[in-house]
Amino acid sequence: MTDSDASGRLVRPFALTGGRTRPSRADFTLITTVTAVDPPPEGAPRPQAEQTRILRQCARPVAVAELAALLDLPVSVVVIMLCDLLEEGLITARPPRPVLPRSPDLDLLQKVREGLGRL
């Protein structure tokens, strides 16, 4: 542990979330992709310093887990801050696309069946 690590962060994570420990929404998973809205909507409140850091990192689409790693913050803290940014219209969030099952290759299955029948 370095000297700066021993002294701790200048701002504790609970201070970044206003003491909140739970997100206001359940939209975010580790692989949800977030992107900053450009330009920001008119009348949006001015982001705090940590929110500005998030918005800079979200200039290109980034996953929640990657964002937490880039910011060196716990995922839970980042998710709470992302909820605030989403509600203020400063970011968009895209859930992961579900993987749809492919139709089985019937020809391949028939060949496997025939091969097993020879055993």
Summary of the structure (lengths in Angstrom):
residues: 119
radius of gyration: 21.9
end to end distance: 61.3
largest distance: 72.8
contacts: 274
relative contact order: 0.19
helix: 43%
strand: 8%
